[in-house]
């Protein structure tokens, strides 16, 4: 059987999807650079120092979403993989929040 392509049985479905071309990755990379530049600029704008943390968290979340969706290919994979990834992420975030509450980080005690 060497040298021959393996054939799948008729009842097995393949769900091939088209990955984006290099141009799409350049656009996503450009967006990531622009978001990073915005984060740096926001840090140096004194008028935004009162809301610095929420603004940086939103910008970081946008960058995280772009990296996960495009470079980790979750946008093109099965929804099961996306659910597993974000389920684990939610579990880790809730565990971190529970530990912060347990050690009274938010209450100053």
N, C-alpha and C positions, 0 to 999 in steps of 0.2 A: 504494500500500500504506500510505500514511500514515493514521494514525488507527485502524488495525486492529492487534489484538494478534498478535504473531508466534506461530506454532504450531510446536512442535518435531516432527520426524519421529517416527513411532510407535516406532522402535527406540531412541530416546534416552530414557533413564530420568532422571527428576529425583528427587533425594533431598532433599526438603524436610523440615526438622525444625522443631520448635516451640521457639522461643527462650523463655527464662523471662520472666515479667512483671516489672513494676517492683518488686513486693514481694520477689522473689528478690534483685534487685540491692541493695535496702535491707538485706536480711539479710547479704549478702556484705560490703557496706560497713560494717555494724555489727561484723561479725567482724573486719574489718581494723582498725577503730578499737580494738577490745578487744585484739587482738594487739599493736598499737602501744603501748597503755597498759601492757600486760604487759611489753613490752621496756623501757620507761622505768622501771617499778617494779623490774624485775630489776636494772637498773643501780644503783639506790640501796639494794638490800639487800646489806649488807656480808657476810653469811654466804655469799652466792653468788658472791663475787668470784673464788674459786678455779676455778669452772666457768663464768665469765661468757661467754667466747667461744663454747663449744659451745652454751650455752642460747640465746644471741642468734642463732647460726647456724641453729638449729632453728626458732626463731620466724620468722626472716626467710625461711627456705625455705617455711614454711607460708603466709606472706603472698604470696610469689612464686607459689606454686601456685594460690592463690585468684585472683590477678590474671590469671594466664595462662589458667586454665580458664574463668573467667567473663567477664572484661572483654575478653580477646582471643578469646573464643569457641572455644577449642581443644576444649573439652568437647563442643561441638556440631558441629564440623567433621569432615572426613574424617580417618581415622587416619593417612593419608599426611602431611597437614600437621602433625599432632602429632609424627610421627616425624622429619620434616624439622626442625622447631623444636628438639626435644630432641637430635637428632643434631648439629646445629650448636652447641648449647649444650655438649654433651659434648666436641666437638672444641675449642671455645674454652677450656673448663676444663682439658682435658689439655694444650693448648698453654701455658696460663698455668703449670700445674704443672711442665711441662718447663723453662720458662724460669726458674722459681724454683729448680729443682734445678741448672740449668746455672750460675747465678750464686751457688750455694752459700748461699742464704738460710737454709736449714734447718740448716746445719752451722756457721754462725757464722764462715765463713772467707772 
